[in-house]
């Protein structure tokens, strides 16, 4: 896997993952939408850690310079 996420993109993903986790675990967002947000947050966190987004690859899109 070739890196395709810039540091800014990675920080944004971590912040969004933290926001989604906060919304779910504080009880602000519950039910199916809450579970979807937690899963999406986990995906954002995972892609930020490995600095690779599989959705960017087929389109040959990269924020990493």
N, C-alpha and C positions, 0 to 999 in steps of 0.2 A: 504494500500500500504506500503510495506516494502522498506526502502531506499536501492537503489542499485547503487548510483553514489557517487564516491569519490569527495573530494573537488577539486582535480586537474581536474577531468573530468568535474565538474561543471564550473570551471574557463575557460576551453577550450571552452565549449559550449557558455558561455557568450561572450567571445572574438570573436568567429565565428559569433554569432548573430550580434554583433556590426559591424563586418567587412561586413557582408551581407547587413546590413542596410545602411552603408556608401556607398557601391558600388551602391546600388539602388538609394538612395536619392541624391547622387552627380551626377547621370546621367551617370556613367561609364557603368553600366549594365542596359539595358532597355528591354522592351517588356516582352514576356512570361518568359524568363530566369530570368529577374529581379523580377517578381512576384513570381516565384518559390523560388528564394533566400530569399525573404522577408518572405514567408510562412515558409520555412525551418528554418530561423532565429527565427521566433516566436515560433516554436516548440522547438528549442534548448533552447531558453530563458525560456519557460514554464517548460521544464523538468529539467533545472538547478535550477529553483526556488523551485520546489517540491522535488528535489533530487531523482526522480524516472523516469526511462525510460521504457515504456511499451514494447519496442522491446527487451530489455534485459530479461524480465521476462519469456517468453516461453522457452528460451534457458538456463535458470537458471544461467545467467551470471551476475556478479556483480563486480564493481571496488571498492566498499565500503568494507573496512576491519573492 
